[in-house]
């Protein structure tokens, strides 16, 4: 076979591969790229979300966003949901994985129980916990009344309800972090640990110098997934607190929903969406770059 014939065959193969990429590319363009660009366009308008007519008002919505105190409330909440959930999910997920990587009884059952909440809809999970924390008829307050104590309104307390939402989100998705860490642990060769034992290394030293560095790829995956998921939190908030009282537990996702459908202020909702995209992009890319560098160092 001549060189030119090989090149022609390779060109045909590459061409057929591009045709296979086309459906996925079209999906991304129509369902991600176009809505995103259209959202940016809407952010420069005063559209109410339903009218056939609207005006372009320049950067007025962005000026309004930067001077709106509600913006900084929901940004703060969103960062707590994103960063808080990420920390708790990774710490607990790694702890579960380290436990299940040992020779313990009921390993499969434990893994199934921890992962089971992942398959439940976040909206349903939120309602399950709502009936536990609810002020009227909630299981927690029923227990307190049975003990002769007063009811507590944890979902209506602005200092507590945000952390209740973080807890519920962590409870539901810690199983994903656990599975990823468990896969990472099982890929670490036993030879490293045997060599460390010969050198007299303690359990902590083995974790610090062997397990943790070799888990960096798993840590990178979990960090990025958890940050993005936490910053987009919506369903659990809707079912637990509805974003209230006031805007005290709103995330940027629920705030946009309220602006669009509750206040018919689609232009401003789109502006908030642009800000949310920027925050997610900055935090997720920063985490990705930072932990990827740690992988190289390890």
N, C-alpha and C positions, 0 to 999 in steps of 0.2 A: 504494500500500500504506500503510495507516495505521500509526501508532506502536505501537498495541496489537498489531497483527498481526505487526510486526517483533519485538516482545518475546516473543510466543508462539513464533515460529519459532526465536529465539535460545535460549529455554528448552528447547525440544525438542532442539536441537542439543547443548546442554550435558548434557542428560539422557542422550543416546545416548553421549556421550563418557565419562560416568561408568560406563556399562555396559562400555565397552571397557577401562577401568582395573581393573574388578573382578577378572578372573583374576589379574593381577599382584599386586593387593592381597591376595587370598586366599593366593597363594603366599608372600608375605612374612610374613603372619600365621601360617600353619601351619608354615612351615619355618624361620623366623627368630625372630619375636616369641615364639611359644609355647615353643619349645625354650629360648630365653634365659630367660624367666620361670620355666620349670620348673627350669632349672639353678639359679637363685637359690633356689628353694624347697628343692631337694635339698641345697644348701649348709648348711641349718639342721638337717640330719638326720645320723644315723649309718648311713645305708643302705650296704650292701656292693655294690650294683649288681645283685644277683641275687635276694635274698630278697623275699618278698611282704610282709614286715612291717619296719618301722623306727620309730625314735623321733625326735621333734623335740628337739634338744638346745640350742636357742638359738644363741648366738654362740660356742659352744665350739670349733667348727672354725676360726673366724676368729682366736680367741686362739691356737690351736695353730699356725695358719699364720704368724702374726707372730713366734712364738718358735721356729719351725723353721729351723735354719741352712740346710737344703736349699732353702728358699724363696728366700733371698737369693742362693744360688749360681745357681739357674735364672733368677732375675730379671736378675742381672748378665749371664749368658750370652745371654738373650733380647735385652737392650739392645745387646749387642755384635753379635749377628746382625742386628738391625733397623737400628741406626745405621751399623754398619760396612758392611753390604751397600748401604745407601742411598748412602753417600759414594762407594764404589768404583764402583757402577753408574752414578751420575750423572757422575762425572769421566770414566770410560772411555767411557760412552755419548755424552757431548758431544764428546769427542776424536774418536771414530769418525765422528760426524755432521759435524763440521767438516772432516774429511778427505774424506768422501764427497760433501760439498757442493761440492768443487772438481772441476776437470776432470782426473780421474785415470784411469789405465787399470784395467780389470777392476773398475769400480765396482759393477756389478750382482753379480758373483761374490763380491766382498768382503762386500757387504751380505747376501747369501744365507748365506755361511759364518758371519758373526757372529750372524745371527738363527736359524740352524738349530737350536741347542741348545734354544731356547724350545719347540719342538714335541715334544721328548722328555720323557717322564714324569720328574718330579724323582726318583722312587724309582730308576728305571733309570739316570739320570744319576749318582746317588750310587753305585750299584754299579759303574758304569764307572770312576769315579775311585777307588773302593775297591780295584779290582784294579790300579790304578796305585800307590797308596800303601801297600798291604797289606805287613805285615812278612814274612809267609811267601808267597813267590812273586809279590810285587808287582813291577811293571815297574821302579819306581824303585830298589828294592833289588837287582834283577837287574843293573841297570846299575852300581850301586856295587860289587857283588861282582866284576863283570867288570873293573872298574878297580882291583881289589885293595883295596877299602875295606870297612869293616864296615857291616852293615845298620843302618838307623835306624828306630825305631818311632814315626813321626810321629803316627799315629792313637792311640797309647797315651800320648803325651806331653801332659799337661794344659796345658802352656804353648803348645802348637802346634796341637792338634787343633781348637780353636775357630776359629782363623784359617784352617785348611784348609777348614772348613765354610763360612766367609764367602767364601773364594775360589771354591769350587764353586758356591755360590749366585749369586755375581757373574758367573762365567763363563756360567752358564746363562741368566740373565735380562738381561744387559747389552744384548742385542739389542732388547728392548722400549724401553729408554731411548733407544737410538740412533735407532730409527724415529720416536719422538715428537719428539726434538730435530731430526731431519732434516726432518720436516714443518714444524716451527717455523721453521727456517732458510730453507726454500724459500718461506715466506710473507712474508719480509722483502723489501721493495722494493729493487731495485738502485739506485734514485735516491739513497737515503741514503748508500750507499758512494761513489757517483760524486761527490756533494757533498763528502764527507769527503776524498776524494782531491784535489779541487780546492783544499781548504783545507790540504793537505799533511799530513793525519793519517797516523800510522804504523799498521801492522797491529794492534798492541796497542791503540792508541787507538780504532780502529774497533770492535774486539771489546768493549772496555770501555764505550764510549759509545753504540754502536748495537746490536751483536749481543746482548750480554748483557741489556740492559734489555728488548729486544723479545722475548727468549726466556722472560721471566718466566712467562707462562701455561704453557709447556711444562715449565719447572722445577717449577712448582706441581704439575702432574699427576704428574710423575715422582717427586717427593719423597713425596707422599702414597701413591702406589701402592707404592713401594719400602719405605717404613716399615711399612705394613700387612703386606706380603708377608714382609718380614724378621722381623717380630715373631711371625708365625704359623708360622715355619719348622718343618717336621716330617719330611717324607719323606727329605730329604738326610741328616739326622742319624741317622735309623733305619738307613739303608743304609751309612753311613760308619762310625759309632762305636757305634750303638745307645744313645747317651747316656753311654757310659762313657769311661774307666774310672770306676766308681762313678757319681756324678752330675755328673762334671766337665764334660761337654759337653751335658748335658740343656738343652733349651729348656722353656718353660712348657707347650708343646703335648705334647712327648714325656713330660714329667713327669706331666701329667694322664693320658696314656695308660697309663703305668706304674702310677699309683695306682689307676686304675679296673680294668684287666684283670690287672695283675701282682699287686697287693696287695689287690684287692677292697675298695677304700676309696673308693666313689663319692661319698660326702658330702664328703670332703676334696678329691677331684678337682674337684668342682663349685665348691668355695671357691677353689681355684687358678684355675679358669676365670673366676670373677668378677674376681679380681685382674688376670688377663690382659686381660680386656675393659676394665677401667679404664685400664690402662697404654696399650693401643692407642688408646683413645678420647682420652686426654689428649695423647699424642704426635702422632697424626694430625690432630686438630683444631688443635693449636698450630701445626703445620707449615702447615696449610691457611690459617689466619688470618694467620700471619706472611708467607707468600709472596703471598697475595692482596693484602695491603697494599703489598707491593713492586711488584705489578703496577700498582696505582693510582699509585704514585709515579713509575714508569717512564713 
